[in-house]
Amino acid sequence: MLLFAGPIFPDDQGMVKSWEGDLQLFGSEPFTHLALVTDNRERWYLEMEEQELRRLWRDNRGRIRITGTPVTKEIQGHEENVIIVKKYEWLE
């Protein structure tokens, strides 16, 4: 079931890709960050509208496929992998 959709296209920072895994929260309130953790334990922080991030965590149904553009950004003083989310879908 597609819950969030945007155009799928290459942008200035790279090509759009997909990852599968589970959602986890990292950090401490009020500085938590939602991330996708893949089967091989790669951590990808998610970048999208704050309201959508909250909805995504609240509606967490297990495995998910995230499609977006991979970038590297500084999060709490460290360079981290980030997905600029274009769409996501829950996997059964």
N, CA, C and O atoms as a MOPAC input file, in Angstrom:
PM7 MOZYME 1SCF
protein

 N      0.85500 1    -1.17600 1     0.00000 1
 C      0.00000 1     0.00000 1     0.00000 1
 C      0.89600 1     1.23200 1     0.00000 1
 O      1.70800 1     1.41300 1     0.90700 1
 N      0.75200 1     2.06700 1    -1.00300 1
 C      1.53900 1     3.28900 1    -1.11800 1
 C      0.91500 1     4.36600 1    -0.24500 1
 O     -0.26900 1     4.67500 1    -0.37800 1
 N      1.72500 1     4.94300 1     0.65700 1
 C      1.19300 1     5.93200 1     1.59100 1
 C      1.68600 1     7.33800 1     1.33100 1
 O      1.02200 1     8.30900 1     1.69400 1
 N      2.83900 1     7.45500 1     0.70700 1
 C      3.41200 1     8.76900 1     0.45500 1
 C      4.04000 1     8.69600 1    -0.91000 1
 O      4.86900 1     7.82200 1    -1.16300 1
 N      3.67300 1     9.57500 1    -1.77800 1
 C      4.21000 1     9.48700 1    -3.13800 1
 C      4.72300 1    10.83300 1    -3.58300 1
 O      4.19100 1    11.88100 1    -3.21700 1
 N      5.73700 1    10.78200 1    -4.35700 1
 C      6.28600 1    11.95900 1    -4.99300 1
 C      6.83100 1    11.52400 1    -6.32800 1
 O      6.83000 1    10.33200 1    -6.63700 1
 N      7.29000 1    12.44700 1    -7.11700 1
 C      7.83800 1    12.06800 1    -8.41300 1
 C      9.09700 1    11.22800 1    -8.23700 1
 O      9.88000 1    11.46500 1    -7.31700 1
 N      9.29100 1    10.26100 1    -9.10300 1
 C     10.49200 1     9.44300 1    -9.08700 1
 C     11.36900 1     9.90300 1   -10.24600 1
 O     11.04600 1     9.66000 1   -11.40900 1
 N     12.46300 1    10.55900 1    -9.93100 1
 C     13.34000 1    11.09300 1   -10.96700 1
 C     14.72000 1    11.34400 1   -10.38300 1
 O     14.85100 1    11.53000 1    -9.17300 1
 N     15.75700 1    11.35300 1   -11.22300 1
 C     17.08600 1    11.71800 1   -10.72300 1
 C     17.09400 1    13.19700 1   -10.34400 1
 O     16.39000 1    13.99700 1   -10.95900 1
 N     17.87400 1    13.55900 1    -9.35100 1
 C     18.01300 1    14.97500 1    -9.01700 1
 C     19.49800 1    15.32600 1    -8.96800 1
 O     20.34200 1    14.52700 1    -9.37400 1
 N     19.81200 1    16.50600 1    -8.47700 1
 C     21.19300 1    16.98200 1    -8.47800 1
 C     22.12900 1    16.12200 1    -7.64300 1
 O     23.33700 1    16.11400 1    -7.88100 1
 N     21.58900 1    15.39700 1    -6.66900 1
 C     22.45000 1    14.67900 1    -5.73800 1
 C     22.59500 1    13.19800 1    -6.08100 1
 O     23.35100 1    12.50200 1    -5.40300 1
 N     21.91800 1    12.69400 1    -7.08400 1
 C     22.08000 1    11.28800 1    -7.43100 1
 C     20.80300 1    10.66000 1    -7.92700 1
 O     19.77900 1    11.32200 1    -8.09500 1
 N     20.88700 1     9.37600 1    -8.15600 1
 C     19.76100 1     8.62700 1    -8.66500 1
 C     18.88800 1     8.12700 1    -7.51700 1
 O     19.35200 1     7.93700 1    -6.39300 1
 N     17.63300 1     7.92200 1    -7.82900 1
 C     16.69000 1     7.38000 1    -6.86200 1
 C     16.92300 1     5.87700 1    -6.72800 1
 O     17.11300 1     5.18300 1    -7.72700 1
 N     16.90900 1     5.37200 1    -5.48300 1
 C     17.12100 1     3.96200 1    -5.18500 1
 C     16.09000 1     3.50700 1    -4.16700 1
 O     15.35400 1     4.32400 1    -3.61400 1
 N     16.03600 1     2.19600 1    -3.91600 1
 C     15.11700 1     1.63100 1    -2.91800 1
 C     15.88100 1     0.76700 1    -1.92700 1
 O     16.86900 1     0.12300 1    -2.28000 1
 N     15.41400 1     0.76100 1    -0.68200 1
 C     15.96400 1    -0.04300 1     0.40100 1
 C     14.80500 1    -0.69200 1     1.13100 1
 O     13.70200 1    -0.14600 1     1.16000 1
 N     15.04800 1    -1.86400 1     1.72600 1
 C     14.05300 1    -2.53400 1     2.55600 1
 C     14.62700 1    -2.78700 1     3.93000 1
 O     15.82800 1    -3.01100 1     4.08300 1
 N     13.76000 1    -2.75000 1     4.93200 1
 C     14.19700 1    -3.01400 1     6.28900 1
 C     13.11000 1    -2.66400 1     7.27700 1
 O     11.92100 1    -2.71200 1     6.96100 1
 N     13.53500 1    -2.30700 1     8.48800 1
 C     12.62700 1    -1.95300 1     9.58300 1
 C     12.95500 1    -0.55300 1    10.08100 1
 O     14.08900 1    -0.09000 1     9.96200 1
 N     11.95500 1     0.11400 1    10.63700 1
 C     12.14000 1     1.45900 1    11.17800 1
 C     12.61300 1     1.39200 1    12.62200 1
 O     12.17700 1     0.53000 1    13.38500 1
 N     13.50700 1     2.30400 1    12.99600 1
 C     13.95400 1     2.44400 1    14.37600 1
 C     14.16100 1     3.91400 1    14.67300 1
 O     14.49500 1     4.70300 1    13.78900 1
 N     13.95700 1     4.27400 1    15.93800 1
 C     14.25400 1     5.63000 1    16.40000 1
 C     15.64000 1     5.63800 1    17.02000 1
 O     16.01400 1     4.70900 1    17.73500 1
 N     16.40200 1     6.69200 1    16.74100 1
 C     17.72900 1     6.86500 1    17.31600 1
 C     17.79200 1     8.23200 1    17.98100 1
 O     17.12800 1     9.17300 1    17.54700 1
 N     18.59000 1     8.33500 1    19.03400 1
 C     18.72300 1     9.59000 1    19.76100 1
 C     17.79300 1     9.63300 1    20.95300 1
 O     17.07700 1     8.67200 1    21.23700 1
 N     17.81100 1    10.76200 1    21.65100 1
 C     16.97800 1    10.96600 1    22.83500 1
 C     16.06100 1    12.15400 1    22.59800 1
 O     16.41900 1    13.10200 1    21.89800 1
 N     14.86200 1    12.09100 1    23.19500 1
 C     13.91300 1    13.20000 1    23.07600 1
 C     14.55800 1    14.46500 1    23.60800 1
 O     15.25800 1    14.39900 1    24.61800 1
 N     14.36100 1    15.58500 1    22.99400 1
 C     13.53600 1    15.82300 1    21.80600 1
 C     14.32800 1    15.73500 1    20.50900 1
 O     13.90800 1    16.30300 1    19.50000 1
 N     15.45100 1    15.04700 1    20.50600 1
 C     16.31800 1    14.99900 1    19.32900 1
 C     16.36400 1    13.60600 1    18.71400 1
 O     17.43700 1    13.10800 1    18.37300 1
 N     15.21000 1    12.98500 1    18.57500 1
 C     15.17300 1    11.66200 1    17.96500 1
 C     15.15800 1    11.78100 1    16.44300 1
 O     14.71300 1    12.78200 1    15.88300 1
 N     15.65700 1    10.72900 1    15.79000 1
 C     15.69400 1    10.67200 1    14.33400 1
 C     15.19600 1     9.30200 1    13.90500 1
 O     15.62900 1     8.28000 1    14.43800 1
 N     14.29100 1     9.28500 1    12.94400 1
 C     13.76100 1     8.03900 1    12.41600 1
 C     14.68200 1     7.52500 1    11.32000 1
 O     15.10800 1     8.28600 1    10.45100 1
 N     14.98900 1     6.23000 1    11.36300 1
 C     15.88800 1     5.63800 1    10.37400 1
 C     15.36300 1     4.28800 1     9.92200 1
 O     14.62700 1     3.60900 1    10.63700 1
 N     15.76000 1     3.92400 1     8.72700 1
 C     15.53700 1     2.59300 1     8.20200 1
 C     16.79600 1     1.78300 1     8.49100 1
 O     17.90300 1     2.23500 1     8.19800 1
 N     16.63800 1     0.59700 1     9.05900 1
 C     17.76500 1    -0.29600 1     9.29000 1
 C     17.55700 1    -1.50000 1     8.37200 1
 O     16.55300 1    -2.20500 1     8.47100 1
 N     18.52400 1    -1.72100 1     7.47700 1
 C     18.42100 1    -2.79100 1     6.49800 1
 C     18.81100 1    -4.12800 1     7.13000 1
 O     19.28700 1    -4.17700 1     8.26500 1
 N     18.60300 1    -5.20800 1     6.37900 1
 C     18.94000 1    -6.54300 1     6.87300 1
 C     20.42100 1    -6.69900 1     7.17900 1
 O     20.78800 1    -7.47500 1     8.06200 1
 N     21.28800 1    -5.96600 1     6.45700 1
 C     22.72200 1    -6.04800 1     6.75500 1
 C     23.16500 1    -4.93900 1     7.71000 1
 O     24.34100 1    -4.57900 1     7.76300 1
 N     22.19700 1    -4.40400 1     8.46400 1
 C     22.42000 1    -3.45500 1     9.57200 1
 C     22.89800 1    -2.07300 1     9.12700 1
 O     23.46200 1    -1.33400 1     9.93400 1
 N     22.68800 1    -1.71000 1     7.86700 1
 C     22.96900 1    -0.33800 1     7.44700 1
 C     21.88600 1     0.56500 1     8.02100 1
 O     20.70600 1     0.21300 1     8.02200 1
 N     22.29100 1     1.71400 1     8.50000 1
 C     21.34900 1     2.69200 1     9.05600 1
 C     21.21900 1     3.84200 1     8.07400 1
 O     22.20900 1     4.46100 1     7.68400 1
 N     19.96700 1     4.12200 1     7.67500 1
 C     19.66700 1     5.23300 1     6.76900 1
 C     18.63000 1     6.12900 1     7.43400 1
 O     17.47700 1     5.73300 1     7.60400 1
 N     19.04300 1     7.34200 1     7.81000 1
 C     18.10100 1     8.29900 1     8.37800 1
 C     17.16300 1     8.77800 1     7.28000 1
 O     17.54600 1     8.87800 1     6.11500 1
 N     15.92500 1     9.07300 1     7.67300 1
 C     14.90100 1     9.47300 1     6.70300 1
 C     14.66900 1    10.96700 1     6.75000 1
 O     14.53900 1    11.55600 1     7.82300 1
 N     14.61800 1    11.57300 1     5.57700 1
 C     14.32700 1    13.00100 1     5.47100 1
 C     13.05300 1    13.17600 1     4.66000 1
 O     12.98200 1    12.81600 1     3.48500 1
 N     12.04500 1    13.74200 1     5.32300 1
 C     10.76600 1    14.06300 1     4.69700 1
 C     10.05300 1    15.02700 1     5.63300 1
 O     10.58900 1    15.35900 1     6.69000 1
 N      8.87000 1    15.48100 1     5.27500 1
 C      8.14800 1    16.41800 1     6.12800 1
 C      7.96300 1    15.81500 1     7.52200 1
 O      7.69500 1    14.62200 1     7.66300 1
 N      8.10900 1    16.65100 1     8.54300 1
 C      8.03000 1    16.20100 1     9.93100 1
 C      6.70900 1    15.47800 1    10.22600 1
 O      6.70200 1    14.46200 1    10.92200 1
 N      5.61600 1    15.98700 1     9.71100 1
 C      4.30800 1    15.36400 1     9.93500 1
 C      4.27400 1    13.95400 1     9.33700 1
 O      3.71500 1    13.04200 1     9.94600 1
 N      4.86500 1    13.76400 1     8.15300 1
 C      4.92000 1    12.44100 1     7.53300 1
 C      5.81800 1    11.49600 1     8.31800 1
 O      5.50300 1    10.31300 1     8.45200 1
 N      6.94100 1    12.00500 1     8.84200 1
 C      7.81700 1    11.17700 1     9.66800 1
 C      7.07900 1    10.66800 1    10.90200 1
 O      7.19200 1     9.49500 1    11.25700 1
 N      6.33400 1    11.54000 1    11.54800 1
 C      5.56600 1    11.13400 1    12.73800 1
 C      4.51500 1    10.09200 1    12.38400 1
 O      4.33300 1     9.11400 1    13.10900 1
 N      3.82400 1    10.30300 1    11.26900 1
 C      2.80000 1     9.35400 1    10.82400 1
 C      3.43300 1     8.00300 1    10.49500 1
 O      2.88700 1     6.95500 1    10.83800 1
 N      4.57800 1     8.03400 1     9.83400 1
 C      5.27600 1     6.80700 1     9.46900 1
 C      5.61900 1     5.98900 1    10.71700 1
 O      5.39600 1     4.77900 1    10.74300 1
 N      6.15700 1     6.64200 1    11.74700 1
 C      6.51200 1     5.94400 1    12.98400 1
 C      5.26600 1     5.45300 1    13.71100 1
 O      5.24700 1     4.32500 1    14.20300 1
 N      4.24200 1     6.26900 1    13.78500 1
 C      2.99900 1     5.91600 1    14.47000 1
 C      2.33200 1     4.70800 1    13.80900 1
 O      1.79500 1     3.84000 1    14.49700 1
 N      2.36700 1     4.65300 1    12.47600 1
 C      1.70500 1     3.58700 1    11.73100 1
 C      2.62500 1     2.40000 1    11.45500 1
 O      2.28900 1     1.54100 1    10.64000 1
 N      3.76800 1     2.33700 1    12.11200 1
 C      4.77900 1     1.31200 1    11.87300 1
 C      4.15500 1    -0.08000 1    11.82300 1
 O      3.52800 1    -0.51700 1    12.78800 1
 N      4.32700 1    -0.78400 1    10.68900 1
 C      3.75200 1    -2.11200 1    10.49000 1
 C      4.81900 1    -3.16900 1    10.19600 1
 O      4.50500 1    -4.21200 1     9.62200 1
 N      6.05300 1    -2.92200 1    10.57200 1
 C      7.10100 1    -3.90500 1    10.31700 1
 C      7.94600 1    -3.53300 1     9.11400 1
 O      8.40900 1    -2.39900 1     8.99600 1
 N      8.14500 1    -4.49500 1     8.22100 1
 C      9.02700 1    -4.27000 1     7.06500 1
 C      8.45900 1    -3.22300 1     6.12400 1
 O      7.25200 1    -3.12100 1     5.90600 1
 N      9.39300 1    -2.44700 1     5.57400 1
 C      9.00500 1    -1.33800 1     4.71600 1
 C     10.02000 1    -1.19200 1     3.58500 1
 O     11.19700 1    -1.51000 1     3.75400 1
 N      9.56000 1    -0.71300 1     2.44300 1
 C     10.44900 1    -0.36100 1     1.32900 1
 C     10.42100 1     1.15800 1     1.20600 1
 O      9.36000 1     1.76400 1     1.06300 1
 N     11.60400 1     1.76000 1     1.26300 1
 C     11.75100 1     3.21100 1     1.13500 1
 C     12.42800 1     3.48700 1    -0.20100 1
 O     13.43600 1     2.86300 1    -0.53100 1
 N     11.87800 1     4.41700 1    -0.96400 1
 C     12.46700 1     4.82700 1    -2.22900 1
 C     12.80900 1     6.30100 1    -2.12700 1
 O     11.98200 1     7.10700 1    -1.70100 1
 N     14.02900 1     6.65700 1    -2.51900 1
 C     14.43500 1     8.04700 1    -2.44500 1
 C     15.85900 1     8.23100 1    -2.94500 1
 O     16.44800 1     7.34500 1    -3.56500 1
 N     16.38600 1     9.39900 1    -2.65600 1
 C     17.73000 1     9.76900 1    -3.09000 1
 C     18.69300 1     9.66200 1    -1.91300 1
 O     18.45400 1    10.27400 1    -0.87200 1
 N     19.78300 1     8.89200 1    -2.05300 1
 C     20.75800 1     8.78300 1    -0.96200 1
 C     21.71200 1     9.97700 1    -0.94300 1
 O     22.23400 1    10.38900 1    -1.97900 1
 N     21.92700 1    10.51700 1     0.24000 1
 C     22.88000 1    11.60700 1     0.43600 1
 C     23.61200 1    11.36800 1     1.75800 1
 O     23.23400 1    10.48900 1     2.53300 1
 N     24.64700 1    12.14600 1     2.00700 1
 C     25.33800 1    12.13500 1     3.28600 1
 C     25.12800 1    13.50500 1     3.92300 1
 O     25.34400 1    14.53500 1     3.28500 1
 N     24.70100 1    13.50800 1     5.19800 1
 C     24.46100 1    14.75900 1     5.92100 1
 C     25.00800 1    14.63800 1     7.33000 1
 O     25.21100 1    13.53500 1     7.83700 1
 N     25.24400 1    15.77400 1     7.95300 1
 C     25.69100 1    15.78500 1     9.33700 1
 C     24.47200 1    15.71100 1    10.25000 1
 O     23.55200 1    16.52300 1    10.15200 1
 N     24.48600 1    14.72900 1    11.13400 1
 C     23.43000 1    14.56200 1    12.12900 1
 C     24.11200 1    14.43500 1    13.47600 1
 O     24.89600 1    13.51100 1    13.69200 1
 N     23.82600 1    15.34300 1    14.37200 1
 C     24.40800 1    15.37500 1    15.71300 1
 C     25.93200 1    15.23700 1    15.67400 1
 O     26.52500 1    14.48400 1    16.44800 1
 N     26.54700 1    15.98100 1    14.75700 1
 C     27.99300 1    16.04800 1    14.69400 1
 C     28.68600 1    14.92100 1    13.94300 1
 O     29.91600 1    14.86100 1    13.92300 1
 N     27.91800 1    14.02400 1    13.32200 1
 C     28.50000 1    12.90400 1    12.58000 1
 C     27.94500 1    12.87700 1    11.16200 1
 O     26.78100 1    13.20600 1    10.93500 1
 N     28.78900 1    12.48100 1    10.20800 1
 C     28.32800 1    12.26800 1     8.84000 1
 C     27.51900 1    10.97600 1     8.81100 1
 O     28.00700 1     9.92200 1     9.21900 1
 N     26.28600 1    11.06200 1     8.32900 1
 C     25.38700 1     9.90400 1     8.32000 1
 C     24.75500 1     9.73200 1     6.95000 1
 O     24.63300 1    10.68900 1     6.18600 1
 N     24.35300 1     8.49800 1     6.64600 1
 C     23.60600 1     8.21200 1     5.42700 1
 C     22.15900 1     8.65400 1     5.61800 1
 O     21.54600 1     8.38500 1     6.65100 1
 N     21.62500 1     9.33200 1     4.61400 1
 C     20.26300 1     9.86600 1     4.67200 1
 C     19.55500 1     9.52600 1     3.36600 1
 O     20.15300 1     9.57200 1     2.29100 1
 N     18.27800 1     9.18500 1     3.47400 1
 C     17.43500 1     9.00600 1     2.29100 1
 C     16.46600 1    10.17700 1     2.24200 1
 O     15.69800 1    10.39300 1     3.18000 1
 N     16.50000 1    10.93000 1     1.15300 1
 C     15.46900 1    11.93900 1     0.91300 1
 C     14.30000 1    11.16700 1     0.31000 1
 O     14.33800 1    10.78000 1    -0.85800 1
 N     13.26900 1    10.94700 1     1.10800 1
 C     12.20200 1    10.01000 1     0.77800 1
 C     11.30700 1    10.55700 1    -0.33000 1
 O     10.81400 1    11.68200 1    -0.26300 1
 N     11.11600 1     9.72700 1    -1.34500 1
 C     10.18100 1    10.02900 1    -2.44100 1
 C      8.87000 1     9.26900 1    -2.24000 1
 O      7.78800 1     9.79900 1    -2.49000 1
 N      8.98500 1     8.00400 1    -1.78100 1
 C      7.78500 1     7.21200 1    -1.48600 1
 C      8.17000 1     6.06900 1    -0.56000 1
 O      9.34700 1     5.74700 1    -0.40300 1
 N      7.15900 1     5.46200 1     0.04900 1
 C      7.37600 1     4.27000 1     0.86000 1
 C      6.15600 1     3.37000 1     0.76400 1
 O      5.05200 1     3.81400 1     0.45100 1
 N      6.38900 1     2.08800 1     1.04200 1
 C      5.27200 1     1.15000 1     1.07300 1
 C      5.59000 1     0.05400 1     2.07200 1
 O      6.72200 1    -0.41800 1     2.17700 1
 N      4.55500 1    -0.33400 1     2.80200 1
 C      4.69200 1    -1.41100 1     3.77600 1
 C      4.71600 1    -2.73900 1     3.05400 1
 O      3.96900 1    -2.93500 1     2.09500 1
 N      5.56400 1    -3.66000 1     3.49800 1
 C      5.69000 1    -4.97900 1     2.89300 1
 C      4.98400 1    -6.00200 1     3.76500 1
 O      4.98400 1    -5.88900 1     4.99100 1
 N      4.39300 1    -6.98200 1     3.14200 1
 C      3.69100 1    -8.02400 1     3.90300 1
 C      4.54000 1    -9.24700 1     4.05600 1
 O      4.11000 1   -10.22400 1     4.66900 1

